[in-house]
Amino acid sequence: MIEILRRYGLIALLLLNFAVSADAPVLEAAKTTQIPINNTEYQETIVTNWWKLLLDLPLFANWDRQADDIYEPSFSPQSEAKLTKYVIGIHPLHNPKRLFEVYGPIVDFLNSNIPEADFILEASRNYEEFDRKLYSGHFDFAMPNPYQTVNSLKHGYRVFGKMADDDDFRGIILVRRDSGINTVADLKGKAVSYPAPTALAATMMPQYYLHTHGIDINHDIENRYVGSQESSILNVLRGHVAAGATWPAPWKIFCKEKPQLADQLEVKWETEPLQNNGWVVRKDMPAGLTDKVAKLLFTLDQHQQGREMLARIPVTRFEPANDASYGPVQKFIATFIKTVRPLE
């Protein structure tokens, strides 16, 4: 950098000298040195010297080279080999930023231990976008909620695993501690927030709970689908709704990260549990690759690095599962559609 500045300085001096020489100093210099010279010749000398210095600068040094002399990067046979990319989709448990913070380390772990593959984590802005990608076969591997897991079986996927801790897969309904709401009937005529119409634990299960406790969710309350678990919680906190539905995982995170705000809320009601979120794989994926992914996921709880990753979710472990594991979910969905509201 110093050398470049020095040379630019020389160019500036030469240009200045060239400009000044257009007046009179040329003749004076000729008298002093007794060398016959005219203004034109002197200017040509200055221009030649200036151009040589300019070409000597790194910025312009390659301009006069032939095309064959220009550097081109070379690649080893190993670097030319392109790894097959596999897209992993996680349903919108969190906003995209939070989802990458939670699940990004797990995908990085898969990449480190399966070097022949390139796994890419892809977030979705909302449930509708995730559903579209899942049902079109866009994801190679995915972790949908149980409702989406059941639906994915009709779109070329199979279940190979799931989250453990089924007792945590239940709906919870939050209210402000100062709300004055004590019974389910107190919600009549008021608004309730949920993440999305197809969120099983955080929407369908709470709506079924309200239905079985005397609330006609289609007429007695206003249902607001606010896009994410965090948003449903915050809508209650800010008083935009009388109650908000979510499920234990995001609520635990909220309590840990924002305890003073969480203290203003309370879990007023909770539902019965169902099977937790599933891991699915598209049926055309290589069986050997799926086995490697499954083994790494199912043993995360057996080492410190893995336990730290699981704690961010939070869940104690992932475990093997198959299509039949979600039979109870299919039964619940059938009952929900029949008694509460349609889903399609």
ChimeraX attribute file (.defattr): number of C-alpha atoms within 10 A of each C-alpha:
attribute: neighborCount
match mode: 1-to-1
recipient: residues
	/A:1	6
	/A:2	7
	/A:3	10
	/A:4	13
	/A:5	11
	/A:6	11
	/A:7	15
	/A:8	15
	/A:9	12
	/A:10	15
	/A:11	17
	/A:12	13
	/A:13	13
	/A:14	16
	/A:15	15
	/A:16	11
	/A:17	14
	/A:18	18
	/A:19	11
	/A:20	12
	/A:21	17
	/A:22	13
	/A:23	10
	/A:24	10
	/A:25	13
	/A:26	17
	/A:27	14
	/A:28	10
	/A:29	13
	/A:30	14
	/A:31	12
	/A:32	8
	/A:33	9
	/A:34	9
	/A:35	9
	/A:36	9
	/A:37	14
	/A:38	11
	/A:39	15
	/A:40	12
	/A:41	10
	/A:42	15
	/A:43	17
	/A:44	12
	/A:45	11
	/A:46	16
	/A:47	15
	/A:48	12
	/A:49	13
	/A:50	19
	/A:51	11
	/A:52	10
	/A:53	16
	/A:54	17
	/A:55	14
	/A:56	14
	/A:57	15
	/A:58	12
	/A:59	10
	/A:60	11
	/A:61	12
	/A:62	15
	/A:63	11
	/A:64	9
	/A:65	9
	/A:66	8
	/A:67	9
	/A:68	7
	/A:69	9
	/A:70	9
	/A:71	8
	/A:72	7
	/A:73	4
	/A:74	8
	/A:75	9
	/A:76	7
	/A:77	7
	/A:78	7
	/A:79	9
	/A:80	9
	/A:81	9
	/A:82	10
	/A:83	12
	/A:84	9
	/A:85	12
	/A:86	16
	/A:87	14
	/A:88	19
	/A:89	24
	/A:90	24
	/A:91	26
	/A:92	26
	/A:93	23
	/A:94	23
	/A:95	18
	/A:96	17
	/A:97	9
	/A:98	13
	/A:99	19
	/A:100	17
	/A:101	14
	/A:102	18
	/A:103	18
	/A:104	15
	/A:105	18
	/A:106	20
	/A:107	18
	/A:108	15
	/A:109	17
	/A:110	18
	/A:111	16
	/A:112	13
	/A:113	12
	/A:114	15
	/A:115	10
	/A:116	13
	/A:117	16
	/A:118	17
	/A:119	22
	/A:120	19
	/A:121	20
	/A:122	17
	/A:123	22
	/A:124	20
	/A:125	14
	/A:126	19
	/A:127	21
	/A:128	16
	/A:129	13
	/A:130	23
	/A:131	18
	/A:132	12
	/A:133	14
	/A:134	27
	/A:135	17
	/A:136	12
	/A:137	17
	/A:138	16
	/A:139	23
	/A:140	21
	/A:141	28
	/A:142	25
	/A:143	23
	/A:144	27
	/A:145	25
	/A:146	24
	/A:147	21
	/A:148	21
	/A:149	25
	/A:150	24
	/A:151	17
	/A:152	23
	/A:153	17
	/A:154	10
	/A:155	14
	/A:156	16
	/A:157	26
	/A:158	22
	/A:159	25
	/A:160	20
	/A:161	22
	/A:162	27
	/A:163	22
	/A:164	19
	/A:165	18
	/A:166	14
	/A:167	12
	/A:168	17
	/A:169	25
	/A:170	22
	/A:171	27
	/A:172	24
	/A:173	26
	/A:174	25
	/A:175	26
	/A:176	22
	/A:177	15
	/A:178	9
	/A:179	13
	/A:180	10
	/A:181	15
	/A:182	11
	/A:183	10
	/A:184	15
	/A:185	13
	/A:186	12
	/A:187	19
	/A:188	17
	/A:189	12
	/A:190	13
	/A:191	17
	/A:192	26
	/A:193	30
	/A:194	29
	/A:195	27
	/A:196	21
	/A:197	18
	/A:198	19
	/A:199	27
	/A:200	27
	/A:201	28
	/A:202	28
	/A:203	25
	/A:204	25
	/A:205	27
	/A:206	25
	/A:207	28
	/A:208	22
	/A:209	20
	/A:210	20
	/A:211	17
	/A:212	12
	/A:213	12
	/A:214	12
	/A:215	19
	/A:216	15
	/A:217	17
	/A:218	12
	/A:219	10
	/A:220	15
	/A:221	15
	/A:222	17
	/A:223	19
	/A:224	17
	/A:225	18
	/A:226	19
	/A:227	21
	/A:228	24
	/A:229	26
	/A:230	19
	/A:231	19
	/A:232	26
	/A:233	27
	/A:234	20
	/A:235	20
	/A:236	24
	/A:237	22
	/A:238	10
	/A:239	12
	/A:240	14
	/A:241	22
	/A:242	24
	/A:243	26
	/A:244	32
	/A:245	28
	/A:246	30
	/A:247	25
	/A:248	19
	/A:249	17
	/A:250	18
	/A:251	19
	/A:252	15
	/A:253	15
	/A:254	18
	/A:255	14
	/A:256	11
	/A:257	11
	/A:258	11
	/A:259	12
	/A:260	11
	/A:261	12
	/A:262	18
	/A:263	12
	/A:264	14
	/A:265	20
	/A:266	14
	/A:267	17
	/A:268	16
	/A:269	16
	/A:270	18
	/A:271	19
	/A:272	14
	/A:273	15
	/A:274	21
	/A:275	23
	/A:276	23
	/A:277	26
	/A:278	29
	/A:279	28
	/A:280	29
	/A:281	24
	/A:282	21
	/A:283	17
	/A:284	10
	/A:285	13
	/A:286	10
	/A:287	11
	/A:288	9
	/A:289	13
	/A:290	17
	/A:291	12
	/A:292	13
	/A:293	18
	/A:294	17
	/A:295	14
	/A:296	17
	/A:297	24
	/A:298	17
	/A:299	14
	/A:300	20
	/A:301	19
	/A:302	10
	/A:303	9
	/A:304	10
	/A:305	13
	/A:306	20
	/A:307	17
	/A:308	15
	/A:309	22
	/A:310	21
	/A:311	13
	/A:312	14
	/A:313	18
	/A:314	17
	/A:315	17
	/A:316	17
	/A:317	21
	/A:318	24
	/A:319	18
	/A:320	17
	/A:321	18
	/A:322	14
	/A:323	16
	/A:324	11
	/A:325	17
	/A:326	20
	/A:327	11
	/A:328	12
	/A:329	19
	/A:330	17
	/A:331	10
	/A:332	17
	/A:333	19
	/A:334	12
	/A:335	13
	/A:336	18
	/A:337	14
	/A:338	10
	/A:339	12
	/A:340	17
	/A:341	14
	/A:342	10
	/A:343	10
	/A:344	5
